[in-house]
Amino acid sequence: KQCIADLRVTDPRHDKRRIEGMKGSLLRDSYLWVLDNPDFRQWRNNDNQRLLWVKGDPGKGKTMLLCGIIDELERMRTEGQTLSYFLFQATDERISTAKAALRSLIYMLLEKDASLISHMEKPHAAAGRDLFEDTNGWQALCEIFENILQDPKLQGVVLVVDALDECLQGLPVFLDLVVRTSQNTTAKWLISSRNWPQIEEPLCKVAHRLSLEVNETSVTEAVNTYIEHKVSELARRKGYRDDIAREVYHYLSSNADGTFLWVALVYQELETTYSWNVLQNVKSFPLGLDALYQRMIEQTLASEDTESCKQVLALVATTYRPPSLSELMTLVGESFRMKTYREMLEGIISLCGSFLTIREDKVYFVHQSAKDFLMKSYPVVLFPNGQPSVHSQILENSIEAMSSILKRDNYNLRYPGFPIEKVKPPTPDPLSTVGYCCVYWVNHLVDAITNQDEGRNLHDGEIADSFLRTKALYWIEALSLLRGIPDSIVALDGLKQHIQDHPSASDLQAIIADVYRLLRGFRPALETRPLQCYASAIVFSPVKSLARKLFRGEAPDWVKCKPELSERWSACEATLEGHTASVLSAAFSPDGRRVVSASGDKTVKLWDAATATYEATLEGHTNRVWSAAFSPDGRRVVSASDDNTVKLWDAATATCEATLQGHTASVRSAAFSPDGRRVVSASWDKTVKLWDAATATCEATYE
């Protein structure tokens, strides 16, 4: 059905197979230990233990362990039980957000039981794809998800989520959802992450832990099983004598330190080592991941094409998602591109000391810890002129390529009303080399201008200004085809803030402001009908809109009766809708990125100011809420209500931290002190009260 197609972000089953392929085949004997682990067995068999957190340091095999557990849960699944899972990856933007995780978990549940679609049909019929992607998308998804979990037809639901530390957007609200549904439904959660305090804090009171460091003996035995398997593979393929195979096994097992990733990286090197040299080579690998990474970078710096390797590593370390090989060809620039056709680029990647890998035509770091090592230990090698200079290089090469490739109707859709869901990229795809550039060039411009030497890109008439004045509509069309409009609205808003005081960028400021308003004002049409950027976006823009003037030649000639329009954009940038009663108060966060609103519907809502999208609802008051405000650091919210109380909220998790009780009538106003340590409240009981924000106790009453 269409609603399932609109819901789908990815199929986690395909992601699982791809990740297993990247990390090497899944070896059953290397994870079987966990099935007999007391913590796992208790979670599996005790109905009252519904949340298990597997935690461990980088390279300890958490992802492959959970892949193995998923396989075993599938084997052990009885009739009526349902398994759904998701694997976060920070290096893949598709699967690095809380919303993507929740959509995918729901998608798998619906795939396995089609009757559950009844929880989604009615709201989807009214809103379509916007149900999942508009301002209330997260709230709508949570409601659908929790209704599904409470469906009496659904028994024995198990939800597995890997690598929470690789969730780059929405981690606090996702953790809140996990905790909440583990307590108010019968669903069981199995989650994994690194040992991060920001993950441990919300889980500490409700989750049971399975620490890979605590289970060091079992993990070491599993690693040794993995080593035995890999050495057997090498011996068979390379023709090792038995004594050589034993010595290789002994060295690896003595130095692996319980780390699967260390073994996998060494194995990758040994694959290209001749059998007569294997003992000498294997003994050159040092103990520990960082020491191994050190050896790898030293080999890379001693290779025959050091400069090319450093440039490729710097580019991949600076991009916001893994580029495809075609996109990377664009980013390296003309001078490097001249000698780097595709096969040569693949060769240079292979020279990068196993730091990089190519999977499904995309270039990834072999592991997040590999990127972390380079960024921490070798920033001067990768970025001799600072990382902003690499951002600037990517920016300049992106604009050069987009200026050359982008044109009107890139996919030959012809009809202005052609719907995005029916678009099929042609072969060859004209956007394949500039897809990354279209979505992220603004982000690279923002990060480039942190370096004063890169300010030239902001000057009037320079590359950014010139590109927008000549190619803005073609770029917007490409953004629509690439589903990149929401991210670009956020990026343009950030760029506006960065350049508002730049002395040589008045023209650039003007065109950015105009394109920003056009994207926000016509977003529904642009996201669903790519060619509307040449129709409604031009026809209905204000008379003095820069984009309208610059691109009037692109307007449809079949519009004979021109509408009467205002001269300038409305002062209203966006309308935040979602409350069901009067909105009584609204305030910005100190950094201007969020808005908090208080309403007669008894709720407080949080909003993203750049995209005008809803983030969370703070529920708990039993009467209308008169006032809401952020703390000076933006981490907390205080609200005042007709229920005679003041509440303190965590702005990240949308949870109530404390209720301040003491007033005997409606509380009309509340605010934090400048240092955030105290709260003041004003009430119709004719008093003002001072509260300690840490202990939630009343310090004084002014009568």
Beta strands, then each sheet from edge to edge (+ up, - down):
strand 1: 51-55
strand 2: 82-87
strand 3: 157-162
strand 4: 188-193
strand 5: 208-211
strand 6: 356-359
strand 7: 362-365
strand 8: 583-588
strand 9: 594-599
strand 10: 603-608
strand 11: 613-619
strand 12: 625-630
strand 13: 636-641
strand 14: 645-650
strand 15: 655-661
strand 16: 667-672
strand 17: 678-683
strand 18: 688-692
strand 19: 697-702
sheet 1: 2+ 3+ 4+ 1+ 5+
sheet 2: 6+ 7-
sheet 3: 8+ 9- 10+ 11-
sheet 4: 12+ 13- 14+ 15-
sheet 5: 16+ 17- 18+ 19-
end
